[in-house]
Amino acid sequence: MEKRYIKNIGTLTCEGQNRLFQTTVAVVGAGGIGGFVIEGLARLGVKKIIAVDMDVFDEMNLNRQALSNVNNLGNHKVIEAEKRVKEINPGVRFLPIRQKACLENLPDFLGEADYIFDATDNIEIRKELSEFVQNTGKVLIHGGCAGWYVQVAIVTKYTSSIERLFGGTGDQGAEKVLGNPVFAPMLTAALELSEFCKLISGKGEPLVGKCMVVNLLTNEYRVFEF
């Protein structure tokens, strides 16, 4: 076992770490939540990361997106993500996909993945990701945030659709109104990564078919089935 992974073992066990070495993960969205998720996956030591995002960094991303800085504005997010992963853990393979995810291309983009992280801010894409995992038997780890609020859930072929968590239609959710300071995507990514590690290690109670909603203003954590 490489020295870099020693601090993982007490939590994940050697068996769990070895599973990480064999796991391919897709991250849809490489911005606020996705940037923190990608860095976390690189440090955990997964086999391969597939990152899907067509966007480039702009100045409005600097308040919350871990991979953005004043020197890479205008650069593609997934390309900057690839650079960061190579700096952290060259042993992790990385596939950047500079296209928008949609139901038609998900089999091509995500077919190789064992787990999929939802790090988008687009409700329709989230619904399509949910449909995809329920048709293929893969696992979707959903995370969303806005203002002081965070939610995390796990969707599989045996759970209800993520559509139950979102009323109505439209591209963007509450972020458009409440904004998105840095602590919200950081916490969302941390919770998504912890759910992933519970699934990998077989420990604890993963949020399969359940949603955790966090209200940071009142320090409340609420879990419900969907």
C-alpha angles and dihedrals in degrees: 000000000000115000091240090070099048093099090054095057101073089057103033102026123225090277092055092047091051089052089054090054088059099042128102115204131191123207116197106202124027099202130086102342096020096056092056091043093051093050090048093050090050091052092046090054107237119177097243140357122208111195120193120193132125097196133103126217119265134179093268089064095062095084095064117000111102096206096051125093138158091266099055102047108137093027122118112265096224092051091052088047090055091052091050094049091051089052092051103037120000089186092071114089115225131199116190116200113193097197138095114262116237136159092264096056100035094093091055096042101038105024092104095051124103093194131023125206117208105215098153131117093214119101096199093053089049090055090049091050089051092051091048096053092045090054096045105035094242124135124250120202106198126201132172136166144179130173109323094346133092133177132188131181142161123230125194136161088271098054134071120271120274085239088087089069095056125059121209125350138284138111102261133043134204093316089081090063105027099038124221121258118191098260093063098060090039091057093042091054092047092052092046091050092049090052089050091051091049089054092047096046098037090232131134127353112308116207094250107164089355135100126214115206119193124199106193093187093063098024091239126151114191127183124194138164119250 
